[in-house]
Amino acid sequence: MEIKKRRLFRNPTYNKISSIPISSQILFWIGYFTFNTIRWGSFYSDYAYSFKSNLIEFPFHIALSYIFIFYLLPKLFNGKVIDFFTLLVISLGLALVLKFLVAYYFTSGDVMPEYAGITSTLNLAYATSYLLGQIYVIGFVTAIKLAIDWIKQKEYLTETNEMLLENELKYLRSQIQPHFFFNTLNNLYSLTIDKSDKAPDLILKLSDLMKYFLYETGKEFQTLENEISHIKDYIEIEKLRYDENLKVNFNINIKTKKVIVKPLILIPLVENAFKHGARNSKKNGYITIDLNATSNLLDFRIENSFEKPTKKIKAQIGGIGLTNLKKRLDLNYGPDFFNLDIIKEKNKYIAHLKIKL
């Protein structure tokens, strides 16, 4: 299965997913202009002057803020520090001169009437006051933009991780189904070769399981009752191969009917027991399954005999492996919500799974 790779990190100044609607930007600047006009008008008790002053000031605020965010800041992100500071100084210098000229002609020469005396020259006091004001506004606007970008980027990463997780789970589940049917078809082939009367029953149960795999396992959750029903079908299919040579006990104790689980979480362990238990037991073989469930905990223990150990009991479930199962448990429930113990003793093999629901 091919999963398309997407860049997880994007420069926030170019990132389309973090773009702010134009209508929101207009509302922000109108709100900021209104707030500033009222604030300084109240401070100087001159709302007409405050309105006129902000009307001159805000075009420069807006222009410098966008130049900084969309042109200068990317240079800093790309490591062009000298270019960034050089262009920043040039931008602020040009804005200072242009704003002074506009204010000089628009206010009949007095560019800072709030100060004592008439200020009609481009002096240090005017430049310092202006530049600090511009840096404050640029910093404020940039902080808002970066905060929005960070939130959007986090949402994007969460969405991407969920997509990758879903794809991986589908891939892991898809491995189980063909493997299971491969083994079952082998069983069916053996029965047909022997012209066994068991073949029709096997086909019927296989049909039910195929229906389950095709239509039920795609769901996020499955009722434990439904999962158990199909485990029983699987057990009956396997038992058809062994007659009385294998005894299977399935003990179920469910204290609530509202238990739900992830599909295909338990059946790999059952399949593993038949593979290592039934196949390696010539006589007196057994498989014992104990399933206990409450609304908070699923306790699944399966024990099987084996009389003649192989060179090494491989940690695999029919080629899919315990690694596959552990990974699915980890992805579905998280490492803190399940515990899987695999115990090999002299003549038995135990798998014990606990899941916090």
C-alpha positions as CSV (number, residue, x, y, z in Angstrom):
1,M,0.0,0.0,0.0
2,E,1.4,3.4,-1.0
3,I,1.0,6.3,1.3
4,K,1.6,9.7,-0.2
5,K,4.2,11.7,1.6
6,R,3.4,15.3,2.5
7,R,5.6,17.9,4.1
8,L,4.9,18.1,7.8
9,F,6.6,21.5,8.3
10,R,5.8,24.5,6.3
11,N,7.0,28.1,6.6
12,P,4.1,29.8,8.3
13,T,4.4,32.9,6.1
14,Y,3.7,30.8,3.0
15,N,1.4,28.2,4.5
16,K,-2.0,28.3,2.9
17,I,-3.6,26.4,5.7
18,S,-2.7,29.2,8.1
19,S,-4.0,32.1,5.9
20,I,-6.3,34.5,7.7
21,P,-9.4,35.5,5.8
22,I,-9.3,39.0,4.3
23,S,-12.5,39.9,6.1
24,S,-11.0,39.1,9.4
25,Q,-7.9,41.2,8.6
26,I,-10.1,44.2,7.7
27,L,-12.1,43.8,10.9
28,F,-8.9,43.6,12.9
29,W,-7.4,46.8,11.5
30,I,-10.8,48.7,11.8
31,G,-11.0,47.5,15.4
32,Y,-7.4,48.4,16.2
33,F,-7.8,51.9,14.5
34,T,-11.0,52.6,16.5
35,F,-9.3,51.5,19.8
36,N,-6.2,53.6,19.1
37,T,-8.3,56.7,18.2
38,I,-10.4,56.5,21.4
39,R,-7.4,55.7,23.6
40,W,-5.3,58.7,22.4
41,G,-8.3,61.0,22.0
42,S,-9.2,60.3,25.6
43,F,-5.6,60.8,26.7
44,Y,-5.2,64.2,25.0
45,S,-8.8,65.2,25.2
46,D,-8.7,65.8,21.5
47,Y,-10.6,63.1,19.5
48,A,-10.3,65.1,16.2
49,Y,-6.6,65.2,16.4
50,S,-6.4,61.5,17.4
51,F,-8.5,60.5,14.5
52,K,-6.4,62.6,12.0
53,S,-3.2,61.4,13.5
54,N,-4.2,57.7,13.3
55,L,-5.5,58.2,9.8
56,I,-2.0,59.2,8.8
57,E,-0.3,56.6,10.9
58,F,-2.2,53.4,10.1
59,P,-1.4,53.1,6.4
60,F,2.3,52.9,7.5
61,H,1.4,50.5,10.3
62,I,-0.4,48.2,7.8
63,A,2.2,48.4,5.1
64,L,5.2,47.8,7.4
65,S,3.4,44.9,9.1
66,Y,2.7,43.1,5.9
67,I,6.2,43.8,4.5
68,F,7.7,42.4,7.7
69,I,5.5,39.3,7.8
70,F,5.4,38.3,4.2
71,Y,8.8,39.5,2.9
72,L,11.3,40.1,5.7
73,L,10.4,37.3,8.1
74,P,10.9,34.6,5.5
75,K,14.4,35.8,4.9
76,L,15.1,35.4,8.7
77,F,13.6,31.9,8.6
78,N,15.8,31.0,5.6
79,G,19.0,32.1,7.5
80,K,19.5,35.4,5.6
81,V,20.1,37.4,8.8
82,I,22.1,40.2,7.2
83,D,19.5,40.7,4.4
84,F,16.7,40.7,7.0
85,F,18.2,43.4,9.2
86,T,19.4,45.5,6.3
87,L,16.0,45.6,4.6
88,L,14.3,46.1,8.0
89,V,16.4,49.2,8.6
90,I,15.7,50.5,5.1
91,S,12.0,49.9,5.4
92,L,11.7,51.7,8.8
93,G,13.9,54.6,7.5
94,L,11.8,55.1,4.4
95,A,8.6,54.9,6.4
96,L,10.0,57.4,8.9
97,V,10.8,60.0,6.2
98,L,7.5,59.5,4.3
99,K,5.4,59.6,7.4
100,F,7.1,62.8,8.5
101,L,6.5,64.5,5.1
102,V,2.8,63.5,5.0
103,A,2.3,64.6,8.6
104,Y,4.2,67.9,8.0
105,Y,2.0,68.9,5.1
106,F,-1.2,67.5,6.5
107,T,-0.9,69.2,9.8
108,S,0.5,72.6,8.6
109,G,4.0,71.9,9.9
110,D,3.4,70.7,13.4
111,V,4.0,66.9,13.3
112,M,3.9,66.3,17.0
113,P,1.4,68.8,18.6
114,E,1.2,66.7,21.7
115,Y,4.7,67.9,22.6
116,A,5.4,71.3,24.1
117,G,6.2,73.7,21.3
118,I,5.9,73.2,17.6
119,T,7.8,70.2,16.1
120,S,8.4,70.8,12.5
121,T,11.8,69.1,12.0
122,L,12.9,65.5,11.7
123,N,14.8,65.3,15.0
124,L,15.9,62.4,17.2
125,A,12.9,62.7,19.5
126,Y,10.4,62.4,16.6
127,A,12.4,59.5,15.0
128,T,12.6,57.6,18.3
129,S,8.9,58.0,19.1
130,Y,7.9,57.0,15.6
131,L,10.2,54.0,15.3
132,L,9.2,52.6,18.8
133,G,5.5,52.9,17.8
134,Q,6.1,51.1,14.5
135,I,8.1,48.3,16.1
136,Y,5.4,47.9,18.7
137,V,2.7,47.5,16.1
138,I,4.8,45.2,13.9
139,G,5.6,43.0,16.9
140,F,2.0,42.9,18.0
141,V,0.6,42.0,14.6
142,T,3.4,39.4,13.9
143,A,2.8,37.8,17.3
144,I,-0.9,37.3,16.4
145,K,0.0,35.9,13.0
146,L,2.5,33.5,14.3
147,A,0.2,32.3,17.1
148,I,-2.5,31.6,14.5
149,D,0.0,29.8,12.3
150,W,1.1,27.7,15.2
151,I,-2.4,26.7,16.0
152,K,-3.2,25.9,12.4
153,Q,0.1,24.0,12.0
154,K,-0.7,21.9,15.1
155,E,-4.1,21.1,13.7
156,Y,-2.5,20.1,10.4
157,L,0.0,17.9,12.1
158,T,-2.7,16.2,14.2
159,E,-4.8,15.6,11.1
160,T,-1.8,14.2,9.2
161,N,-0.9,11.9,12.0
162,E,-4.5,10.7,12.3
163,M,-4.5,10.0,8.5
164,L,-1.2,8.1,8.7
165,L,-2.4,6.2,11.7
166,E,-5.6,5.2,9.9
167,N,-3.7,4.1,6.9
168,E,-1.3,2.0,9.0
169,L,-4.1,0.3,10.8
170,K,-5.9,-0.5,7.6
171,Y,-2.6,-1.9,6.3
172,L,-2.1,-4.1,9.4
173,R,-5.7,-5.4,9.3
174,S,-5.4,-6.1,5.6
175,Q,-2.5,-8.4,6.3
176,I,-4.6,-10.6,8.6
177,Q,-7.5,-11.3,6.2
178,P,-5.6,-12.9,3.3
179,H,-3.4,-14.8,5.7
180,F,-6.5,-16.3,7.5
181,F,-8.2,-17.2,4.3
182,F,-5.1,-18.8,2.9
183,N,-4.9,-21.1,5.9
184,T,-8.6,-21.9,5.8
185,L,-8.6,-22.7,2.1
186,N,-5.7,-25.1,2.7
187,N,-7.9,-26.8,5.3
188,L,-10.8,-26.9,2.8
189,Y,-8.5,-28.4,0.2
190,S,-7.4,-31.1,2.6
191,L,-11.0,-32.0,3.4
192,T,-12.0,-32.1,-0.3
193,I,-9.1,-34.4,-1.1
194,D,-10.3,-36.7,1.6
195,K,-13.9,-36.3,0.4
196,S,-14.9,-35.4,3.9
197,D,-18.5,-34.7,4.9
198,K,-17.1,-31.8,6.9
199,A,-16.4,-29.7,3.8
200,P,-19.9,-28.2,3.4
201,D,-19.9,-27.0,7.0
202,L,-16.4,-25.5,6.6
203,I,-17.6,-23.6,3.5
204,L,-20.7,-22.3,5.3
205,K,-18.6,-21.0,8.2
206,L,-16.0,-19.6,5.9
207,S,-18.8,-17.7,4.1
208,D,-19.9,-16.2,7.4
209,L,-16.3,-15.2,8.3
210,M,-15.8,-13.6,4.8
211,K,-18.9,-11.5,5.3
212,Y,-17.6,-10.4,8.7
213,F,-14.2,-9.5,7.3
214,L,-15.7,-7.6,4.4
215,Y,-18.5,-5.7,6.1
216,E,-17.8,-5.5,9.8
217,T,-14.0,-5.1,10.4
218,G,-13.9,-1.7,8.6
219,K,-15.8,-0.2,11.5
220,E,-13.8,1.7,14.2
221,F,-15.3,-0.5,16.9
222,Q,-17.1,-3.8,17.1
223,T,-19.2,-5.3,19.9
224,L,-17.4,-7.9,21.9
225,E,-20.4,-10.2,21.4
226,N,-20.0,-10.0,17.6
227,E,-16.3,-10.6,17.8
228,I,-16.8,-13.6,20.0
229,S,-19.3,-15.1,17.6
230,H,-16.8,-15.0,14.8
231,I,-14.0,-16.4,17.0
232,K,-16.3,-19.3,17.7
233,D,-16.8,-19.8,13.9
234,Y,-13.0,-19.8,13.5
235,I,-12.6,-22.4,16.3
236,E,-15.2,-24.6,14.6
237,I,-13.4,-24.4,11.3
238,E,-10.1,-25.4,12.9
239,K,-11.7,-28.2,15.0
240,L,-12.9,-29.8,11.8
241,R,-9.3,-30.7,11.0
242,Y,-8.5,-32.5,14.3
243,D,-11.5,-34.7,15.3
244,E,-11.1,-35.7,18.9
245,N,-7.3,-35.2,19.0
246,L,-7.8,-31.7,20.2
247,K,-10.0,-30.4,23.0
248,V,-11.0,-26.8,23.0
249,N,-12.6,-25.0,25.9
250,F,-13.9,-21.5,25.5
251,N,-15.0,-20.0,28.8
252,I,-16.8,-16.6,28.6
253,N,-17.7,-14.3,31.4
254,I,-19.1,-11.0,30.3
255,K,-20.6,-8.8,33.0
256,T,-22.0,-6.2,30.6
257,K,-23.4,-6.2,27.1
258,K,-22.0,-2.8,26.2
259,V,-18.4,-3.9,25.7
260,I,-16.9,-2.7,22.4
261,V,-13.5,-3.5,21.1
262,K,-11.4,-2.9,18.0
263,P,-12.0,-5.5,15.3
264,L,-9.7,-8.4,14.9
265,I,-7.8,-7.8,18.1
266,L,-8.4,-11.3,19.7
267,I,-8.5,-13.7,16.8
268,P,-4.8,-13.6,16.0
269,L,-4.1,-15.1,19.4
270,V,-6.6,-17.8,18.8
271,E,-5.0,-18.6,15.5
272,N,-1.6,-18.7,17.1
273,A,-2.8,-21.2,19.7
274,F,-4.0,-23.6,16.9
275,K,-0.8,-23.2,15.0
276,H,1.5,-23.9,17.9
277,G,-0.9,-26.1,19.9
278,A,-2.8,-28.3,17.6
279,R,-0.1,-28.7,15.0
280,N,2.5,-29.8,17.6
281,S,0.2,-32.0,19.7
282,K,-0.1,-35.6,18.6
283,K,-2.4,-36.6,21.5
284,N,-4.1,-35.1,24.5
285,G,-3.8,-31.7,22.9
286,Y,-5.8,-28.8,24.3
287,I,-6.6,-25.2,23.9
288,T,-8.2,-23.3,26.8
289,I,-9.6,-19.8,26.3
290,D,-10.8,-17.7,29.2
291,L,-12.5,-14.4,28.4
292,N,-13.6,-12.1,31.1
293,A,-15.0,-8.6,30.5
294,T,-16.4,-5.7,32.5
295,S,-17.2,-2.2,31.3
296,N,-13.6,-1.2,32.2
297,L,-11.4,-4.2,31.5
298,L,-11.1,-7.0,28.9
299,D,-9.1,-10.0,30.2
300,F,-8.3,-12.6,27.5
301,R,-6.1,-15.6,28.3
302,I,-5.4,-18.5,26.0
303,E,-3.3,-21.5,26.8
304,N,-2.4,-24.3,24.4
305,S,-0.4,-27.5,24.7
306,F,2.5,-28.7,22.6
307,E,4.3,-32.0,22.9
308,K,7.2,-31.7,20.6
309,P,8.6,-28.2,20.6
310,T,10.0,-26.9,17.3
311,K,13.6,-25.7,17.2
312,K,12.3,-22.3,18.2
313,I,8.8,-21.2,18.7
314,K,8.8,-18.2,16.5
315,A,7.1,-15.1,17.8
316,Q,4.7,-14.9,14.9
317,I,1.0,-15.4,14.2
318,G,0.8,-17.3,11.0
319,G,3.4,-15.0,9.3
320,I,1.8,-11.9,10.5
321,G,3.5,-12.0,13.9
322,L,3.1,-10.8,17.4
323,T,4.9,-7.7,16.2
324,N,1.8,-6.9,14.1
325,L,-0.6,-7.5,16.9
326,K,1.4,-5.5,19.4
327,K,1.6,-2.6,17.0
328,R,-2.1,-2.7,16.3
329,L,-2.8,-2.7,20.1
330,D,-0.4,0.2,20.5
331,L,-2.0,2.2,17.7
332,N,-5.5,1.4,18.7
333,Y,-5.3,1.7,22.5
334,G,-1.9,3.1,23.4
335,P,0.9,1.5,25.4
336,D,-0.6,2.5,28.8
337,F,-4.0,0.8,28.1
338,F,-3.0,-2.8,27.3
339,N,-0.7,-5.5,28.5
340,L,0.3,-8.6,26.5
341,D,2.3,-11.4,28.1
342,I,3.6,-14.3,26.1
343,I,4.7,-17.2,28.3
344,K,6.5,-20.3,27.1
345,E,6.7,-23.2,29.5
346,K,7.8,-26.8,29.1
347,N,4.6,-28.2,27.7
348,K,2.4,-25.2,27.2
349,Y,2.2,-21.8,25.6
350,I,0.2,-19.0,27.2
351,A,-0.9,-15.6,25.8
352,H,-2.5,-13.2,28.2
353,L,-3.9,-9.9,27.0
354,K,-5.5,-7.2,29.2
355,I,-7.1,-4.1,27.7
356,K,-8.4,-1.1,29.6
357,L,-11.6,-0.2,27.9
